[in-house]
Amino acid sequence: MDRDWEKHGLTASVQHQLWETLKHHPKGITVPEITKELGKQSEDSKVSTALEEDAHFFALADEKWCLAIYQPLRWGFAGTSKIAEDFIEALSLVPGAELMTCAARNKDRLPQAQEFAKKHGVRKAVSDYEELAKDADVDIVYVSNLHPAHRDTSILMMEHGKHVLCEKPLAVNASVTREMIAKAQETGLFFSAALWTRFFPATQMVRSLIESGKIGKVHHFHGDFICEMPEETERLYDPKLGGGGLLDIGIYPLSIASWVFGRQTPKVVSAMGMVHPRGVDNLGMVNLKYSQSEFASVTFAMCMASSPVEGTVHGTKGSIKLQNAMHCPTKISVELSEPAGEEPWVFDFPLPDRPESINHGSTDGFNFGGSLGFVYEAMGVHSAVICGKKQVEDVGRDEMIMLMEVADRIREQLGTSYPQDGPLQKLTAAMPSLTS
């Protein structure tokens, strides 16, 4: 991807030396190492500024400038949903991404897959997932079909040597999630949930502010995801399709609460809410207790008028608000208790330039708001696979199991279930209520 180095005042000779240096470090190099190798002390600050901007843009977990995104990685797509449309358009911004194959659910849906391929520049469409799994021209598969199909599709791909990026939730319950992760461990392949929120520069900055102690000791996180969803959207209201607000939107504030409190298993989970007549949750209010001084409260709903999707981290010295929106933030505000009366600090993280190829949907050319932000996740995953990693550091497998255990406990208390459920697993005996 071309970068506007001139805006940083870098001379052509320094730009040339910069790229020559980067080429000798295909798996990454830190900004101080680059400036040291360049030996251009007068240009150090400008080079650092340029690289740090790109390091945020690429959202690499190891904080290195990594040329891995320029190395070819051949992508396949299991599912031609609206979310797949948005992801593939953002993926096209990754320099090394090659869009190889998309698969229909079955041969009757091959025409839809062919139309998807034509629309998004994918080289070919195949008639089913098994054909995709056997495609020697594919390295990694993005799985975005219906929730209950994630297990079989992901395992099929891994059994045929494919890395997998699977849309959230990984599965409908913790038991199935464990099966998927066990297969990833058995095969030694990359496997991760597509929790795109973790990759946004704004999210990375919030984490840095928390870890630096800027807002003191964090005691509470609160997040709301309330979005009116029409009942005509069958997958959201059918238990057989993994419907309900919890797995579709509630997982976002729950996952943010998890990383705010260091991926701890909550000691207490307490939930109440409403169940739709068809048997899926359509409103939930959840309280989580991580320790005697660490709490989270989460609300999710798909049966009420939409409201701003925001999350707030509260500490002893101030607070941080994730905005525009919490699950794909492009803005944060930081309010400190001292000095008194000071205006909040506001940081904007605008999305990259929109590709001209996008012409579907109604939200800035995408089906869903903020979807250009998939580029951060795409670059992070692409880099991780090229560099031989089995997972992305910010989306750990143990945490994915824990989050699904929490979701199981919430559904148990709300009184909802899926056909795939056996007896729902209890997290601990100490979780019956917040009074524990």
N, C-alpha and C positions, 0 to 999 in steps of 0.2 A: 504494500500500500504506500502510495506517495505521501510524503510528509512535507509540510511547508517549513523547511529548515530556515529559509531566508528570514522568516518573521523573527527568528531568534538571533539574527545577525551573524550566522555562521558563514564563514567564507567557503568558497567552492573547494579549496584545498583541504580544509578541516572536514567538510562533508565527505570528501573522498577518503580521507584517512579514517574517519569514523566507520564507514561501511567496510573498509578493508579490515579494520579491527574486529568488527562484528562477525565477519565471515569466518574468522578463525575460532569463534566460540559458538558453534551451532546450538549448544544446549544452554546458553545463557551466560551473561557476564554482568556484574553489578556496575552501577554508575561510577563509583570511585575507581574501580579497576579499569574502566574505559578511559577515564580522564587521565589516569596514571600512564597508561600505555600510549595515549596520544602525545603526552609530553608537551601539551600546549597550555601552560598555566594560565595565560591571559584569556583563554577561551573556556576554562573549566566551568565557570558558572553558567555560561550559555549552553554548553554541551549538556551539563547536568539538567538544566531546565528542560531542554528539548526531550531528553531521554526519560526524565521523570514523568513528563506529560504522557509519553507513549506507554510507560510502564503502567500508569493508571488506566490508560485506554485499553490495554491488553489484559489488565486485571490478573496478572500472573501471581499465583500463590507464593512462589519462592522469591518474589521481589527482584527478579532478574529480567533484564532485557533479553528476550529469547527469540532467536531466528526460527524457531520451530514452526511458527505460523506460515513461514514461506516454504516449508518442506511439504511435498504432496501427501495428502491423505484422502483416500477414496471413500466417499460417503454413500451409504444406501439409506432408504427410507421405508420403514414398515408402518404404513398408515398415510393417508392423503387428506388428513383433516385440516380444518382451518388453522389450528396451531402449527401443523406441519408446514402449511403455506407460509406463515409468518417466519418460522424458524429458518426455512430454506432461503428466504430472501435475505435475512440477516447473515446467514452462513456464507452467502455469495461474496460478502465483504472480506472473508478470510482468504488471503492470497493463495495459500496452498490447498484450499478445499476443492476437491473435484467431485462434482455431482454426478454419480454414476448410474444408480438404479433405484427406482421406486417400485413398490409391490402393492398389488391389489389384495384385498382380503381373500378373494377367490376369482376364478376365471370369469364369472358373470360380471364382476366389477372391473375387469381389465380396461374397458373403454374409459372409465373415470381415471384410472392410473395413467393411461396414455395421454389424456388431456392434461393431467397434472404435470407430467413430464414435459410436454410441449410448452406449457405455460411458464414453467420455472427453469427451463434449460437443463433438465435431467436427461442424460444420454439415452436411457431406455426405460421401458416399463415391463414388468413381468406379471404373470397371472396369479401368483400366490407367494406366501412368505417362505415356503421351502425353496422355491426357485431363487429367491433373493439370498437365502442362507447359503446356497451352493454356488453363488456367483463369485468366481475367482477374482473379479475386478473390484470387489468391495472389501474395504478394511474395517470399517466401523458402520454400525447401523443406528439410526435415530428411531426409536420406537415411540409412536404417538397414537396408537390405536386405543380402543376403549380400555378402561382400567382393568377389568377382569381378564383381558387378553394379554396384559403385560408379561405375566409369568411365562406362559407357553411360548410367546414370541421371543422374549429375551433369551430364554434357555435354548430354544432352537438355534438362535444366532450364535450363541457361545459354543454350542456343540459342534458348529461348523467353523469355528475359529474366528468369529467376528467379535470385535470390541463392541460394546453397547452403551449408548446414552439413552436412558429410558425416562420418559416424561414422568413427572410427579402425578399422583403418588406411585411409587414403585409397584405397589400391589394394593389389594383391598384390605389386607390385614397383616399382622406381624409374622404369622406362621408362613405365609406365602413369601413374604419378603426374605425370610431366612433361607428358604429354598433357593431363591434367585442368587443371593449372596454366596451361598455354599457352592453353587455352580461356578460362579466367578472365581472363587478361591481354588476350586478344583482345576479349572482350565488355565488359570494364571493370566486371564485377559483383563483389559480395562473394562470396568463396569461402574456406572454411576447414575444416581438420580439427577434429573435435570432441574435442580433447584436454582433457577437463573438469578434469583435475588442475591445470592451469595457473591456473584461476580461483578455486580455494579460498582463503579468507583465510589458512589455515595455510600454504599454499604461498607466498603473497605475503609472509608474514612471514619465512619461511625465506630467501627471496631477499633481503629487506631486511637480515637479519642477516649474510648472506654479503657483500653489497655494502658494508656498514658496517665490515667487518673484525672483527666481534665474535669470531669463532672463528679469526682470523688467516688465513694463506694456506691455501686449501683444496688438499689433495693427493689426496684419495681420496673416492669415493662407492661405497657398497655397497648393493644392493637385491635382495631376494628376493621373487618372486611364485610361490608354490607352492600349487596348488589342485587337489584331486582332481576330475577331470571325467569323468563316465560316458561310456563308449563309445557309449551309445545316443544321445548328442547328435551326430547325423550330421554337422553342419556342421564340427565340430571335428576329425573324423577322415577326412574326404574331401578329397583334394588338389583335386578339381574344384570344391569349394566354398570353397577358400582356407583349409583346416583347418590345425591345428597350434597349439602353444602360443605360438610367437614372435609372430605377428601378433595373437593374441587377448589375451595377458596380458604377454608379454615386452616388448612395445612400451612399457609403462608405465615400468619401471625404466630402459629405454634412453632414453626421452624426458626423464626426470628427470635422468639423468646429463648429458644434452645441455645443459639450462639451467643446471645447477650449474656447468658449465665454459664458460659463455658461448657456447653453440651452435657450438662449434668442430667442425670435421670431425676425427674421430680419425685419428691417423697410423697406428695399428696396431689391427687387430681380430683377436682370436683366439678361436675357439669350439670346443667339443666337446660331445657330448651323445648322446642316444638317439633313434632313429627308430622309430616305430610300424610294425608289419608292413604297414599300409596306405600307408605312405610319407610320413607327416607327422611333424614334430618333436614329441616329447612331453616332452623334457627338454633344457635347454641351459644351459651355463655359459660366460659370455662375459667376456673381459677387453678393456678398451679403454685405449689410451694416447693422450692428447691432447697431451702435451708431455713433456719430461724429468722433470717434477715433478707431473704431473696424470694420475690413473688412475681407472678405474672397474671394478668387478666386478659382474656381474649374473647371477642364477640365475632361471630360470623352469621350471616343470614342471606338467604336468597329469596325471601318472601316479603321484603320491605323496600321502600323507596331507597335508591342508592344514596350513599353519603360519601364524603371524602375518605379515601382509604389511607389512613395514617397510623403511625405507631410512635410511641413516645417512651424513651428510656429515662428513668428518673434516678438521679444520684444525690449524694449528700451536698454536692457543690453546684448542681445545676441539672439541666435536662437537655436531651437531644431529640428532635422530632424528625422522623422520616416522612417526606412528602412527595407528592406527584408521581406515583402513589407508593405506598409502603412496600409493595412487592416488586416494584420496578422503579426505585426512587431516582429522581433527577434533581432533588433539592433536599437539603437538610438545614435546620436552624438549631443553633446552640444558644441556650440561655443560661447564664451563670448567676449565682446568687450574689457574688461580689465581683466588682464594685456594684453597689445597689443602684438601680435605675439605669444601668447600661442597656442599650438596645441589643437584641439578640444578634448573634453572628449568623449570617445567611450565606450558604454556599450552594452555587448552582453547578450542576453537572450535565450540560446539554448532551443529548444523544448525538452520535456521529451524523454526518450528512446522509440524507436519504437516497438510496439507490434509485436511479431513474426507471429501473425495470418494474418497480412495484406499481401495480395498477388495479389491485383487487381490494375488496373491503371498503369500509367507510371511515376508518380512523387513521387519517394521514396515510392512506394507501394500504394500511394493514387491516386485518380482521379485528385485532385487539389493540388497545392503547399501549404505547410503550414498547411494542414488539421489536423495534429496531435495536432495543437493548439486548436482544438475544445474541448480538454480536459478541458481547463480553463473555457469555457462557461458551459460545462456539469457539472463540479464540483460546479460552482457558482449557477446554477439553481437547481441542486440536493439539495444543502445545503439550499437554500431559501425555497424550498417546504417543506423539513423536518422540518425546523424551523417555519413553519406556515406563511411565507410571501406571499403576493399576487402579488408581482412583485420584480424584482431585482432593487436595488437602482439606479444603473448606467444605467438602461434602463427604464426610467419612461414613463408611458402611455401618459401623456400630451405632452411629447416631441415627441412621435411617431406620434401623431396627427399633431403636428406642422410640423414635417419633411415631412409628406405627403401633407400638405397644401403648403409647399414650392415646392414640386415636381409637384403638380397640377399647380402652377403658372408658373413653368418652362415649362411644356408641353403646357400650354396655349400660351406662347410666341413663342415656337418652332413650334406650329401648329400641334400637334399630339393629338390623343384622343383614348379612348378605348370604346368598346360597353357599358361598365358598367358606363360610365360617364354621369352625368346629366350636368347642367351648372357648370363649374368648379368654386369652391369657391375662392373668392378673399381674400387674407390675410388682407390687410388694403387698404384704399384708397390712401395711401402714397407710394405705391410700383410700380408705372409705370416704373421708370427708376432710374439709379444711380444718376441722377441730382437732385433728391428730397432732 
